[in-house]
Each structure stands twice: as C-alpha cells, then as structure tokens.
Amino acid sequence: MLVRPIDPGSNPFAEPYRFDLAVRPCNGVSRTELVHYPVNGTPGGAKYFYRWSTLFPLGESEFNSAFPIGPGTQGIWQVFTQWHQASNTGSPPIAFSAKREKSSNAPYIGLELSMPGTPYPIGVWKAPFTYNEWHNFVVSVVYSNSSSQGEVGLWYSTGWAIPPQAVQTWNLKTTASTNPNDKTTGPYLKHGLYRSQKYYGQRHSYVAHCGMVEGDSLAAVLANP
C-alpha cells in the first residue's frame, strides 16, 4: 500500500492524496484492505453516508499490468469496497466488485447485495469498467437487523462529475449491532481489494482509492475538504 500526492486537477473532489494498492500472487485468498468502524457505532436505525473515488491505473510506470477481471461466476470474485456484517465470516451484505459479463465478457463494476430470500449476494446495479478514470461513489446505509428497515442508497459518476441524484435505493438486512455502544462487533467498512484464489491467485492487481469520508448527511460527504 502506497500513499502519494495526487494531481490537483485529476480528481473531482480535489483530494490531496490517493493510496495505491498492490495485491500480489498468492496461493490462497489475498487482500489489502483498510478497516473502519462507524465513529458512533451502529445502533439500529443509524444512517451514514460514505463517499470515495476509485481508479484502475494502466500505463503508469509502476502499473503497466492491466487490472485482471475474471468471469462473473460462482467462486471467482474480487471486492474493492464492502460493508461486512458483525462477523469475520460469510459474504458481506453490501459489496462493490469488478467482473465480466457471462454473455458478452464485457468488464463492469457492480454492486451486490444480500437480498431477502437469496442464499448468495446478487447483483443489483452495474456500470462499465474503464481504466485511468475516476469512478465516484456515494453510498448511504441505514443499519438494521430488519430487511424492511435496513436500506442502501447509491450515487455514482465518472470523471469530474459530482454524483447526481441517487441511482436507486434497496431494502435489506444490514446487520446492526444490538448494543449501541459496541463499536467493535457491529458492521464495518472494508476498503481496498479482496479477491479469491480461483483465477486471481497468481496474478498482480493494482487499484487506487481517494477521498473516503463518512458523514451523517449527503451534503457533508459531498463538501470539498
């Protein structure tokens, strides 16, 4: 993981730094992630907003290898941002990943949610994957153990544009902590890159993130620093 200054004119949110991740060949699951628990815990009904930008570099001197994207099939996955349940096991209820279409083989960025009545997370939204372009995200999460009260909202844009009105909102169980003072066993954010052994095990992956912030409103996370 490398933190370095960013070109002031190359990011829509004018953040001064980005951090670049390198995930090396590995014989098992491999990851480079930062972990964050909401500052005030995750009591039921708590709502947080998260904003960040992600870039998949190609052509820079240290990132000449193309970001590998495997087929979107069971057992082949790589996640660059996720909200994990209050556990170290199981699929996260909210995850952003990069995959390829089964039919056309076209690469895409997708949002996957653990929806009610489904044994595995399902894709609910996707956008074309592109190199050397900032993909900008805003995600709102209402934490709840109830699938009717938990909620996820998404705003998305590319390049210089600020994310417009929400793409969509979804209701699902976001597994809040039952103890409002518990900041260690509640749901938590994992930001970086996490991938399976299948297909990705002996490949290099490079990705850059910038400007991750948490706030209690949309206006708070869209404000320039």
Secondary structure, DSSP 8 states (H G I E B T S, - for coil): -EEEE--TTSSTT--SEEEEEEE---SS-EEEEEEE--TT---TT-EEEEEEEEE---SBTTB-S-----BSSTT--EEEEEEE-SSSSS--SEEEEEEE-TTT--EEEEEEE--TT-SS-EEEEEEE--SSS-EEEEEEEE--SSTTT-EEEEEEEETT----S-SEEEE------SSTT--SSS-EEEEEEEE-STTTTT--EEEEEEEEEEESSHHHHHS--
